């Protein structure tokens, strides 16, 4: 169903989600996770010796792990061919097809009337074509595997988030040879309602504070969601140009431009007191100075 809607960004003004424990429901938000996922004494000692292990990396599935733009474009072209429709070759229309919910595209270019049964039929057929194409994906995006190998060697835990179901996600990762690199996955079964909720869920599964996580995205909405979660954001230039991704902490053309040292630089000036106003404590009655005479 997520193929047909544009998901909310989420986490505005500390918005969180509910999880369940034996003693009842628990409200989880950004501040709660940053507070509760504090490093223990042994972890602090370990992270002092191996600082890279304190980070958590969160990868969006769409256009970051796999080139889903090509999958969607192929699915739309096949559906148009089956329905005898002609989709104009226009940059704005292609952007609409690839970056918005499928409902808008179906209503604008495929439906001659507002018949709900016809809309449901087209939705079902589009999803079938999309998943058939997904089963053929065997290669990740350029440079991703080398980058994952580098962070795997540095023992930095990684998670992948998607609106796909778990079965298709796991099978796709196995076909691409990436399954060993991800310690956690967030899929449709996790029931997250927004982009930010998926990022927070990934942080919980990685056992890392949101403020210590880095999100890899290609969409400005995903970058905003990451910042709402107090996470750093690395944007991949592709679907959007560099000036559209200006709010990201770092923008790169592909993963080949990255190294582990980039992660340290992202957090170089990051801290709980960074750029906070400092209070100077002044005693009301400063101590008197005792005057003396130096003698030889």
Steps between C-alpha positions, in 0.01 A plus 500: 500500500794737560560503124187710464548769765757764585603428856508767769838630612425459872668583834394864490504659845616184675233276347568133565334162476367238737663169577380232738656337804378252757389783728307678224551743211803727497519831318831533319626829358832656404586643842406177675732295279789744528464482877439128548749368245790647695835327487589287800838512671642208303361640176655840566836336558467300179384800296791706637737245348288434188291816441360385166303219667287758685327600176203338331436520126146496358450447127180573314413219260362717220775633271767458769535122528320417174415710196123498545459792261583266215253243637219754520574645158495152346178412681324817382610445140380140505165596653455777242577253220246249635232767536570661163595830661766743392698671775660824370878524528517795732734562794223623728279198423789260560574669832134460592506131408815422695471719810130511589233249586362286221143622560580838348653347189215252449234769536676740267625275219319165515144550620235635268248504787502477879392138520645354822506145367707613201741684730540191717566286194773733377654516847515124521649464154759771562610336827526161325724643230711686755558191717572285195773747407623505859560124485751560219711757686847358565726805516508773767567864425848602387768478768262381774652155551854638540373760746312237701811283507698794641252572780463125566875481554474799736222312687241774449148351514267569208124487441285525188149647507223452247125475453549159335392185678770307686504196270568702184755717682703206632493319165610814315791557740609138462493523118717812514738339750437770763320304772808458724557876519167592659445418866142632492221556249180702533218390269126530457440249782644745754194720450679835492279787382760745372855526369631626834333215688691250287827678579425493874407133481831428326690687776328284764588180312862612466512601869635843407377840608332692214752780549777249419340374178563599139223465241578444131221645285441638153180693576475841673204366698718221638770752591242705690376188680857415603557847643168483684642189667826683591684276254762605247406471132716407200320565173563324169474728199291341226124526509549849644772747413759624746323830569182311591700310765666803656361425845690169516815489712689349207404444135688257273455369148557137605638289782847490344554854632455392862745372760460417868680824591202688353284364783740638762497840333119507502505470878812711558299799624199301613424479867237558762654838590619607157389861428299506826504815707743468785424633849771676692470462878607817683526504879315784666787564737828425323780396735733774620858489382766498767785737430845399604863605467748275322825463691829351408 
